[in-house]
């Protein structure tokens, strides 16, 4: 399973996530300050990070921007109480791979982690998803208008 970094100053929530994710057989490191989170991100020992927006010492968005600017590619899911569309836009535009608002269900967190890791694995492998079997002639023509693909589109 995955090596997961949790950066959240809410120790109860961090412990709950750590317990849940450990039960799911992940290896989890939890830290509670932005500085500790930044230090852990720089070590590049994790496969995905869960990053709180509102940390007491350094803003999670600032950590995220700095990480992306330094070339960091690890998937990061923002965890926050910021629920407005503008905040979600800011989080995603700052480099978050996903954005989950508090409170959330642990099963949803797990599903989003799996999705982010799948996306990362596909990107790392350089695999381009297929449009479906049986569409080769249409794809060769490059004329898709009015064509039904994969029995759906």
N, C-alpha and C positions, 0 to 999 in steps of 0.2 A: 504494500500500500504506500501512500504518499508521506513525505516528510513535510509537515505543515507548521508554519510560523503564525502564531496569534499575537497581535499587538493591540492590546485593549486595556485601558486603565480601570475598567469595571472588573474587579477581581472575581466577583461572583459569576459574572457572565463568562469570563475567560476560563474559570475552573469548570463551569458547566460544559462549555465547548470542548475543552481538553478531555474531560471525562467521556463525552459522547464520541468524539473522534478517535480516542484511544480504544474505546469499545469496538469501533469499526476497524480496528487494526492499523490505524495510522500512527506514525511517530510524531509527537506534538511537542513544540517548544512554545511556551507562553511567556511574554514579557509585558510589562505594564507601563512603560514610558516610551515616548517617541525616540529618545536618545538610544535606549536599549534596542528598540525596533530597528533603527537605522543601522546600528552596529551589527545586528543579526542579518539584515538584508545584505550588507557588504560582505559577509562571510560566504554567501552564495551556497549555503548548506541545505536549503529547503527547496521543495518543488512548487509550493504555492504559499501565499501569505494572505492572512485575514487582517485587515488594517482598519482600525477605528479612526474616524475623522477627528473627533475632539479628544485630544490627548493633553495632559496638563502642561507639558514642557514644549513640545513641538507639534504643530498641526499635522495631522495625517495626510492632508492634501499636499502640504509642502514636502513631506517625506516622499510621497508618491512621485511628485514632479522631479525631485532631485534624483530619485532612483532611476526614473526613465531617462532623464538627461544624461546620466552617467552610463547609459547603455544597458541597464537592467531589463531583462525580458521575462522574468518569472511572472506567472499570472498572479494578480492581486485582486482580491475581492474587498471592496470598501464595506465596512459595517458601520452604520450610523443611524442616529435619530433624525438626521436631516432628510425630510421627506418631500420637499418641493421639487418640481420638475427642474427648476434652475439649479438646485443643488445636485440633483442626479446628473444633469448635463455637466456641471463643473467637475464632478468626480470622474465621470467617464472620459471627459476631455483632458483630464489631468493624467490619464493613463491607466485607470482602473479597467480590469477586464470584466468586472461585474460590480453591482451595487445592490446591497441588501439592507433594507431599513429595519431598525429595531422597533418593537420586538419582532422576532422571527422564530419560526419553528426549526428545530434541529434537522429534521428530515429535509427541509428546503435547503438549508445550508449544505448538507451532504450532497444533494442533487446538483447544486451550483458548483461545488468543488469538483465533482466528477465531470461535469460539463466543461469546466475550465481546463482540467487536466487532459480531457479528450482533445479539445481544440489545440492545446499546446503540443500534444503528441503528433497530431496530424500536421501541424505547421513544421515541427522539427523533422518529420519524415519527408516533407516536401510532397506529400500525397495530395492529388487533386481529386475530390470526390467525383464519382461517375454520375452522369445524368440519367443513367438507366440503360439496360440492355434493350436491343431492338430499335434503337434510334440512330444507328451508325450512318445510314444513308442521309437522313435529315441533317445530321451534324456535319457531314462532309459538304453538303450543299451550303450550309450556313444560313439557310432560309428557314427560320423557325416560326414565322407568322402563320397562325392558324393551325399549327401542328400540335398534336397531343403527345406530350412526353411522359414517360413512365406511367402511362395510363391515367394521368391526372391533369397535367398542364398542357 
